[in-house]
Amino acid sequence: MKFYLLYFGIIFISCSNTSTFNNTNPSVETPISVAININTTHTDSGVVSTKLRSNKMLNFSNNKFPYFEFPEKIQIVLYDKNMGETKIFSDYAISYSDTNLIDLRGNVVVSTPLQDTLFSDQLYYSSEMQWLFTDFNFRYVSENKDINGKGFNSDKEFKNVTFSDVSGYLSIEE
């Protein structure tokens, strides 16, 4: 009889605990991995196309809309066909796996091989289209330009640039 009481007591106690952790279905708020001191290189046909550095990366590829979060600064170097470097820095970034879009936020700085520089609080980079864009305020500085505005679109080398709502100066040779 004592054995049956003990058995039913164990069953009762184990069934009364409703807060269980299901390891096979992690919460969408929990990354499946964390990486420290990231330094990656992406190549295309044996040629370096992109380098990425960050102090920390959180992997949320277990979400319905998978992404990687970089909460502690990020540096991305984009290489053109002549190995010229376009450098992108920001305090924070999220890279969305399904769309190949990177959302860069906080003290975003982009510098091209020609030393054109863009400053903004937010910027998107489409790795698929190799395109940069924002609807936030920006400052664009080059050898003969110092432009402020709200809205910016460009290829990664700043060869095809569109500005919106601009003010500033532009040097024009006669």
C-alpha positions in Angstrom: 0.0 0.0 0.0 2.8 2.4 0.8 4.3 1.7 -2.6 1.0 2.7 -4.4 0.8 5.9 -2.3 4.4 6.8 -3.1 3.7 6.1 -6.8 0.6 8.2 -7.0 2.3 11.0 -5.0 5.2 11.1 -7.6 2.7 11.2 -10.5 0.6 13.9 -8.8 3.7 16.1 -8.1 5.2 15.6 -11.6 1.9 16.5 -13.2 1.3 19.6 -11.2 4.4 21.4 -12.6 3.1 23.4 -15.6 6.2 25.5 -16.2 8.4 23.2 -18.3 11.2 24.0 -20.7 10.8 22.6 -24.2 14.3 22.4 -25.6 13.1 21.3 -29.0 11.1 24.5 -29.6 13.2 27.4 -28.3 11.6 30.8 -27.7 11.9 33.3 -30.5 13.5 35.6 -28.0 16.4 33.2 -27.4 19.2 33.0 -29.9 20.3 29.5 -30.9 23.9 30.6 -30.7 26.1 33.5 -29.6 29.5 34.2 -31.3 32.2 36.5 -29.9 34.8 38.4 -31.9 33.4 37.6 -35.4 35.8 38.0 -38.3 34.3 36.5 -41.5 35.3 36.7 -45.2 32.9 36.1 -48.1 34.3 35.1 -51.5 32.6 34.9 -54.8 34.4 32.7 -57.4 37.6 32.8 -55.3 37.6 36.6 -55.0 37.0 38.3 -51.7 33.8 40.3 -51.9 32.9 41.1 -48.3 34.5 41.1 -44.8 32.6 41.4 -41.6 33.8 42.1 -38.1 31.9 42.4 -34.9 32.4 41.9 -31.2 29.3 39.8 -30.8 26.7 38.1 -33.0 23.4 36.5 -31.9 22.0 33.9 -34.2 18.2 34.0 -34.4 17.9 31.7 -37.4 15.4 29.6 -35.4 12.7 32.4 -35.9 10.0 32.3 -38.5 11.8 35.4 -40.0 15.5 34.4 -39.4 18.1 37.0 -38.6 21.5 37.7 -37.1 21.9 40.5 -34.6 25.1 42.4 -34.0 24.5 44.4 -30.7 28.1 45.6 -30.2 29.3 47.5 -33.2 29.9 46.1 -36.7 32.4 46.8 -39.5 31.6 45.6 -43.1 34.1 46.0 -45.9 32.7 45.7 -49.4 35.2 45.1 -52.2 34.7 46.3 -55.8 36.3 44.5 -58.8 39.5 46.5 -58.4 39.7 45.5 -54.7 38.7 49.1 -53.7 37.2 49.1 -50.2 33.9 50.6 -49.2 33.8 50.5 -45.4 30.6 50.6 -43.3 30.6 51.1 -39.5 27.7 51.2 -37.1 26.9 50.6 -33.4 24.3 48.0 -34.1 23.0 45.9 -37.0 20.5 43.2 -37.9 21.1 41.0 -40.9 17.9 39.4 -42.2 18.6 36.0 -43.8 15.6 35.7 -46.1 15.9 39.2 -47.7 19.7 39.6 -47.7 19.1 43.0 -46.1 21.2 44.5 -43.3 19.7 47.2 -41.1 22.5 49.3 -39.7 21.8 51.7 -36.8 23.6 54.2 -34.6 26.5 56.3 -35.8 26.5 54.8 -39.3 29.5 55.8 -41.4 30.2 54.7 -45.0 33.5 55.5 -46.7 34.3 54.7 -50.3 37.7 54.2 -52.0 37.4 57.8 -53.3 37.0 59.0 -49.7 33.3 60.0 -50.2 31.7 59.6 -46.7 28.1 59.2 -45.6 27.0 59.8 -42.0 23.5 58.7 -40.8 21.7 57.2 -37.8 20.2 54.5 -39.9 21.0 52.8 -43.2 20.0 49.7 -45.1 22.4 47.6 -47.2 21.0 45.1 -49.7 23.8 42.6 -50.3 21.8 41.1 -53.2 21.5 44.4 -55.0 24.7 45.9 -53.5 22.6 49.0 -52.7 22.6 51.4 -49.8 19.5 53.4 -48.8 17.9 55.4 -46.0 14.9 57.7 -45.3 16.7 59.1 -42.3 18.8 62.3 -42.1 22.2 62.1 -43.5 25.4 64.0 -44.3 27.4 63.3 -47.4 30.9 64.7 -47.7 33.3 64.4 -50.6 36.0 66.5 -52.2 33.6 69.0 -53.7 30.4 68.3 -51.7 29.0 68.8 -48.3 25.3 67.8 -48.4 22.7 67.3 -45.7 19.4 65.7 -46.4 16.8 63.2 -45.6 16.8 60.2 -47.9 19.7 58.7 -49.7 20.1 55.9 -52.3 23.3 54.6 -53.9 25.3 51.7 -55.2 28.1 50.5 -52.8 30.7 52.7 -54.6 28.6 55.9 -54.6 28.8 56.1 -58.4 24.9 56.2 -58.8 23.7 58.5 -56.0 20.3 60.0 -55.4 19.7 62.5 -52.6 16.4 63.7 -51.2 15.4 66.9 -49.3 18.9 68.3 -49.5 20.8 71.4 -48.4 24.5 72.2 -48.5 27.1 73.2 -51.0 28.4 71.7 -54.2 31.5 72.9 -56.1 31.0 73.3 -59.8 33.8 73.9 -62.2 33.2 76.5 -65.0 
